[in-house]
Amino acid sequence: MRYRSRSYTVFTYSNTVFLSLLSLVCILPLIHVFALSLSSRAAATANIVNFWPIGFTTDAYVKTLGNAAFLRSLWIGLERTVLGTILSMAVVTMASYSLSKTNYKFPGRTVYIWIFVFTMLFSGGLIPSYILISKLHLIDTIWALVLPSAVSVWNMILMLNFFRTIPQDLEEAAHIDGAGHLRVLWSVYLPVSMPSIATLSLFTMVFHWNSWFDGVIYMSNPREYPLATYLHSMIVSDNLSRVGVTLESIDNFSNRTIKSAQIFIGALPILIVYPFLQKYFVKGIVLGSVKS
């Protein structure tokens, strides 16, 4: 439009300023953590570091990357994120495909949908969940972190509604050619659902990467902590020996620089993955949110 009203122009500039300020609020804490991780012990202790390193040093990263406990928790966090995302998306995709059918093709689908929705409103609670995981002998295993959250009902509903927007002619043509349901799902539904799949995969990855509480509950051995749980234990603890800092090197390190380095390294994987999925983000979540 060549002509824009004064109110539209004011709204556009106001919205741009607001979103810019909101972006700064989100990114400045990360910049501060990064600057703090590269600063000297004296500057960090004096609390004079803002958004630029003072007394530049990479000793905190050298010590962090040389810490076997941190590297082990990083590997467990990556393993949990990859395995949890693949398992969750596989279960959610197959469940959504089945429940996207009509009652004529899938008798009782409405009952199953209401059963899933019921689990969103009510849960067994923390103690029954722990007892169940314990009875299944999953304590201190990666499956205790992956299986309880394998079925995300919210993601399933979004994917279900997206599948219902796909023209039925595509599925019917595939069935005429002799394709079964698995073939239709793999060759017809999944290729046209990539925006929605990428978006929900990103949500699932962020959930698994940032989840720390279940690690505290289901991991009795700190060696089995995923990265988020490990970082939480570091932040609430002031014991430098747990991060591999000895009394001989105490003059070069501080709690703040070590913790900042670990937090920044912990944020890197999601920061690296997100740009590759960003083009699907807005389109995917909108397409699966409303049934046309």
NORTA-V783291 format. One record per backbone hydrogen bond with DSSP energy under -0.5 kcal/mol. CO is the residue of the C=O (numbers start at 1). NH is the residue of the N-H. E is the energy in kcal/mol with one decimal. If there is no record, write none. Layout:
co->CO nh->NH e->E
co->CO nh->NH e->E
This chain:
co->2 nh->4 e->-0.5
co->5 nh->9 e->-2.0
co->6 nh->10 e->-2.5
co->7 nh->11 e->-2.3
co->8 nh->12 e->-2.4
co->9 nh->13 e->-2.3
co->10 nh->14 e->-2.5
co->11 nh->15 e->-2.8
co->12 nh->16 e->-2.1
co->13 nh->17 e->-2.4
co->14 nh->18 e->-2.5
co->15 nh->19 e->-2.6
co->16 nh->20 e->-2.1
co->17 nh->21 e->-2.4
co->18 nh->22 e->-2.4
co->19 nh->23 e->-2.3
co->20 nh->24 e->-2.1
co->21 nh->25 e->-2.3
co->22 nh->26 e->-1.5
co->23 nh->27 e->-2.3
co->24 nh->28 e->-2.8
co->25 nh->29 e->-0.6
co->27 nh->31 e->-2.1
co->28 nh->32 e->-2.6
co->29 nh->33 e->-2.3
co->30 nh->34 e->-2.3
co->31 nh->35 e->-2.7
co->32 nh->36 e->-2.5
co->33 nh->37 e->-2.0
co->34 nh->38 e->-0.9
co->35 nh->38 e->-0.6
co->36 nh->39 e->-1.3
co->38 nh->57 e->-2.2
co->40 nh->44 e->-2.2
co->41 nh->45 e->-2.7
co->42 nh->46 e->-2.2
co->43 nh->47 e->-0.6
co->43 nh->48 e->-1.8
co->44 nh->47 e->-0.6
co->52 nh->50 e->-0.5
co->54 nh->40 e->-2.4
co->58 nh->62 e->-2.2
co->59 nh->63 e->-2.7
co->60 nh->64 e->-2.1
co->61 nh->65 e->-2.9
co->62 nh->66 e->-0.9
co->64 nh->67 e->-1.5
co->66 nh->68 e->-0.7
co->67 nh->71 e->-2.3
co->68 nh->72 e->-2.3
co->69 nh->73 e->-2.2
co->70 nh->74 e->-2.5
co->71 nh->75 e->-2.2
co->72 nh->76 e->-2.4
co->73 nh->77 e->-2.5
co->73 nh->227 e->-1.0
co->74 nh->78 e->-2.3
co->75 nh->79 e->-2.8
co->76 nh->80 e->-2.7
co->77 nh->81 e->-2.3
co->78 nh->82 e->-2.6
co->79 nh->83 e->-2.4
co->80 nh->84 e->-2.8
co->81 nh->85 e->-2.2
co->82 nh->86 e->-2.3
co->83 nh->87 e->-2.5
co->84 nh->88 e->-2.5
co->85 nh->89 e->-2.5
co->86 nh->90 e->-2.0
co->87 nh->91 e->-2.4
co->88 nh->92 e->-2.8
co->89 nh->93 e->-2.3
co->90 nh->94 e->-2.0
co->91 nh->95 e->-2.4
co->92 nh->96 e->-2.5
co->93 nh->97 e->-2.2
co->94 nh->98 e->-1.9
co->95 nh->99 e->-2.5
co->96 nh->100 e->-1.2
co->98 nh->101 e->-1.2
co->102 nh->106 e->-2.6
co->106 nh->109 e->-1.6
co->108 nh->112 e->-1.8
co->109 nh->113 e->-2.4
co->110 nh->114 e->-2.2
co->111 nh->115 e->-1.8
co->112 nh->116 e->-2.1
co->113 nh->117 e->-2.6
co->114 nh->118 e->-2.1
co->115 nh->119 e->-1.2
co->116 nh->120 e->-0.7
co->117 nh->120 e->-1.0
co->117 nh->121 e->-1.0
co->118 nh->121 e->-0.6
co->118 nh->122 e->-2.3
co->125 nh->129 e->-1.5
co->126 nh->130 e->-2.4
co->127 nh->131 e->-2.6
co->128 nh->132 e->-2.4
co->129 nh->133 e->-2.5
co->130 nh->134 e->-2.6
co->131 nh->135 e->-2.7
co->132 nh->136 e->-1.7
co->133 nh->138 e->-2.3
co->134 nh->137 e->-1.6
co->138 nh->141 e->-1.6
co->138 nh->144 e->-0.6
co->141 nh->144 e->-1.0
co->142 nh->145 e->-1.0
co->142 nh->146 e->-1.0
co->143 nh->147 e->-2.3
co->146 nh->149 e->-0.6
co->147 nh->150 e->-1.9
co->150 nh->152 e->-0.7
co->151 nh->153 e->-0.8
co->152 nh->156 e->-2.2
co->153 nh->157 e->-2.4
co->154 nh->158 e->-2.0
co->155 nh->159 e->-2.5
co->156 nh->160 e->-2.7
co->157 nh->161 e->-2.4
co->158 nh->162 e->-1.8
co->159 nh->163 e->-2.5
co->160 nh->164 e->-1.7
co->161 nh->165 e->-0.5
co->162 nh->165 e->-1.3
co->163 nh->166 e->-1.2
co->167 nh->170 e->-1.0
co->167 nh->171 e->-0.7
co->168 nh->172 e->-2.7
co->169 nh->173 e->-2.3
co->170 nh->174 e->-1.8
co->171 nh->175 e->-2.3
co->172 nh->176 e->-2.2
co->173 nh->177 e->-1.5
co->174 nh->179 e->-2.5
co->175 nh->178 e->-1.5
co->180 nh->184 e->-2.4
co->181 nh->185 e->-2.7
co->182 nh->186 e->-2.4
co->183 nh->187 e->-2.9
co->184 nh->188 e->-2.2
co->184 nh->189 e->-2.0
co->185 nh->190 e->-2.3
co->188 nh->192 e->-1.0
co->189 nh->193 e->-0.6
co->190 nh->193 e->-1.0
co->191 nh->194 e->-0.6
co->193 nh->197 e->-2.7
co->194 nh->198 e->-2.9
co->195 nh->199 e->-1.9
co->196 nh->200 e->-2.5
co->197 nh->201 e->-2.4
co->198 nh->202 e->-1.9
co->199 nh->203 e->-2.1
co->200 nh->204 e->-2.4
co->201 nh->205 e->-2.6
co->202 nh->206 e->-2.5
co->203 nh->207 e->-2.2
co->204 nh->208 e->-2.4
co->205 nh->209 e->-2.6
co->206 nh->210 e->-2.2
co->207 nh->211 e->-1.2
co->212 nh->216 e->-1.4
co->213 nh->217 e->-1.9
co->214 nh->218 e->-2.9
co->215 nh->219 e->-1.4
co->218 nh->140 e->-2.1
co->218 nh->220 e->-0.7
co->220 nh->222 e->-0.6
co->221 nh->224 e->-2.3
co->222 nh->225 e->-1.5
co->226 nh->230 e->-2.5
co->227 nh->231 e->-3.0
co->228 nh->232 e->-2.0
co->229 nh->233 e->-2.3
co->230 nh->234 e->-1.9
co->231 nh->235 e->-2.5
co->232 nh->236 e->-2.0
co->238 nh->240 e->-1.0
co->239 nh->242 e->-1.3
co->240 nh->243 e->-1.4
co->240 nh->245 e->-1.9
co->241 nh->244 e->-1.2
co->244 nh->246 e->-0.6
co->246 nh->249 e->-0.7
co->247 nh->250 e->-1.0
co->249 nh->252 e->-1.4
co->249 nh->253 e->-0.6
co->250 nh->253 e->-0.5
co->254 nh->258 e->-2.1
co->255 nh->259 e->-2.5
co->256 nh->260 e->-2.3
co->257 nh->261 e->-2.2
co->258 nh->262 e->-2.1
co->259 nh->263 e->-2.6
co->260 nh->264 e->-2.4
co->261 nh->265 e->-2.3
co->262 nh->266 e->-2.2
co->263 nh->267 e->-1.4
co->264 nh->268 e->-1.1
co->265 nh->269 e->-0.6
co->267 nh->271 e->-1.7
co->268 nh->272 e->-2.3
co->269 nh->273 e->-2.3
co->270 nh->274 e->-2.6
co->271 nh->275 e->-0.7
co->273 nh->276 e->-1.0
co->273 nh->277 e->-0.9
co->274 nh->277 e->-1.1
co->274 nh->278 e->-1.1
co->277 nh->280 e->-1.1
co->277 nh->281 e->-0.8
co->278 nh->281 e->-0.8
co->278 nh->282 e->-0.7
co->280 nh->284 e->-2.8
co->281 nh->285 e->-2.0
co->282 nh->286 e->-1.6
co->283 nh->287 e->-2.3
co->284 nh->288 e->-1.4
co->286 nh->289 e->-1.1
co->286 nh->290 e->-0.7
co->290 nh->292 e->-0.6
